[in-house]
Every structure is written in C-alpha cells, then in structure tokens.
Amino acid sequence: MQQQLEAVIFGMEPTANYHKPLADYLVRQDQQVVQVSGVAVKQNRELLDGRWDKHDRKDAANVADLIAQGKCQFYEYPSLEIRQLRELLSLKHKFKKEEHGIKTRIRNNLLAQFFPEMDQFINTCPQDTLAVIGACCAPELISELDYASFFSKVVPVYKGKRQEAHLMRIWQAAQHSVGCQADDLANYEGQLLVRQLQSSRQLIQEIEEHIAVICSGFPEYACLLSIPGVGPDISSKLLAYIGDPHRFETVSQVIKLAGLDLSASRSGKTAMKAAPVISKRGNANLRYALYQAAMVASTKNNYFRSWLAKQLKGREREQGILGIVRVKLAAKLLVIAWTLMKNKEVFAYEKMSYS
C-alpha cells in the first residue's frame, strides 16, 4: 500500500517444507501466491549481477526478478485429502528406505562376516531365513545343535516339507561355515536387526492401510486400478501427484509432471545425431512408479506385450532399446491415467491407440 501498488503477489521458492506454512496461510487469506522452480533460481542468480554470491537479500531479489519475467507458476493448493495422501506417501517412502537399509546391513555386514553361506538362501524363503537370523545366527552355535533342536528353536510352527528342506540346507551349511567366530555377538546383532526390520514393515503396513482409506474416498481411484500393471501402490501415487486432473490442459503438461518429456542438445548437430533423453525434471517417485507399472504391463498383459513387440520390431539390436520403449510405455500409462481421472472412466481396450 505504501508503494501505491494495485495488487500484491507473494512469490516463494519451494525449499523442503519450510515454505508450506506461509503459503498455506496466504492461500487461506485469499492472497495471490506463486512459486518459482529451484532450477530457475539457480540459473538466474548469476544473471542478476554477474556473480554467484548468495545471501537472503539477493535470493529475494532473484525470486522477484523471475516473477517479473513471468517465469513462475501458481502455487498448487490441493484438497486436504490429497495433501494428507502425499504426506503419507512421503512417510512410507522414508520407512521403505529404512527397511532397505536394514536388509542391506543384514546381508553386507552380519551375514558377510559371520555366516556368508546363508546369503544364498535369503531370497528363497525370506521369512524362514529371517527367523534363523533372529534366533540363532552364529554358525558355530547352530553346528552344536542337532537338526531337530535347531528346527524347534528357529521355527516353532511347521509349514511343510519345503520349509523343512530349506532349514536343513542352512543347518548343513553351518557345519562347514568359513565365517568369523562370533558366538553371542552375531546372535545379538541378528535379533536387533530382525526386530527393527519387522517394526519397519509393521509401520509400512499401517501406513498403507491409512492410504487405502483415503484413496477409497476418491471415485478416480477405481478408474486407476482398472489400468493393466497399476496396482494399489501405484494408483495411490498417481492420485496424489496428479491431484486435480483438470489443472492440466495438455498431454505435454502431464508428461512434464513426471519428467518423462524428451529433450536434446541440438546446437551444431543434425537431427540424426541429437539423441533425445528424458528430462528427469519432474517427480522422481511418480516416474519410478510408472516405470514399474510399464514393466508389469509389458510382461503380464497380452495387449501391452503385443504393443511392446511392435515397438521393438526391427530394433532388437539397438543398445538399451527395451528400456527406452518401456519409458515410452510409462509415459503412455501416465496419459491414460490422467484421461481416466479427468473423465471418471475405467480402462477400455477398444479406446486405446495402438501406436
């Protein structure tokens, strides 16, 4: 008001979660809020005065300069349910990373040191192998037990001959193990790691139940589940990251959301020599989920298996062509998901374009 301005626009750079309380408050006060991308901020900083110098005043001037150039976008403020879904997905991702870290420590630290022979069994019957690690991981202690005592100590519930044969192989491997002598140390570490792993998995399961409850309130969720290769996990991510499908006007905008849009450096090159690659400037979690969906669809679904074969015909010897075509399929699945959400329709093969 002091500067006699007709309108005020609040601009900010999204940095972790620090901008969210202020943006949330301003939106609820019916203020105009925009945001600039971190990439644009980085590239524009040096253009202000020819220096890379960084401080709070220059950062504010940088954001204001980008807004003046129109290089900004309206701040996305989805519904409360979508925001809750995104928070739960972020929390699930963190616990998944923790779960992976514990499994890696079990294999690369515990088993590699004390019982390297058991590493070959960890993927065949993972639950029974984890039971061995949590109950009796030191091979010298296992070798002191007869098989019946070892079985009763490790697994109190008999599940069948397959389980019995699996545990027999572990027991036999312990008789001639080359692992370091550890005694109670390996057992104690194994118990801690297995308890921590089970706790992480329990928390992930609880989060998934909350996610399922939130997703069930959206009619678009059933539409996403009808897409081949898209299960509950990927459907929840599509629902969360696309949000309101009507905020996108074109297909290219949706593809940019996941960073699956193609870009190439063509300066001084012919079109044949400029190899396009995906930008990877969008949501990495969504991009990974779509690629997983493309892998499932292209191996399990007859329609998409035929589509994949058509795309590969005559190009089988090209290096990395299978991954390239699956990325193309991932982008195709994203467009399908956006269209179904927008129209609130289920997937139908007869409406598909085979190209």
Secondary structure, 3 states (H helix, E strand, C coil): CCCCCCCCEEEECCCCCCCHHHHHHHHHCCCEEEECCHHHHHHHHHHHHCCCCCCHHHHHHHHHHHHHCCCCEECCCCCHHHHHHHHHHHHHHHHHHHHHHHHHHHHHHHHHHHCHHHHHHCCCCHHHHHHHHHHCCCHHHHHCCCHHHHHHHHCCCCCCHHHHHHHHHHHHHHHCCCCCCCCHHHHHHHHHHHHHHHHHHHHHHHHHHHHHHHHCCCHHHHHHHCCCCCCHHHHHHHHHHHCCHHHCCCHHHHHHHCCCCEECCCCCCCCCCCCCEECCCCCHHHHHHHHHHHHHHHHHCHHHHHHHHHHHCCCCCCCCHHHHHHHHHHHHHHHHHHHHHHHCCCCCHHHCCCC
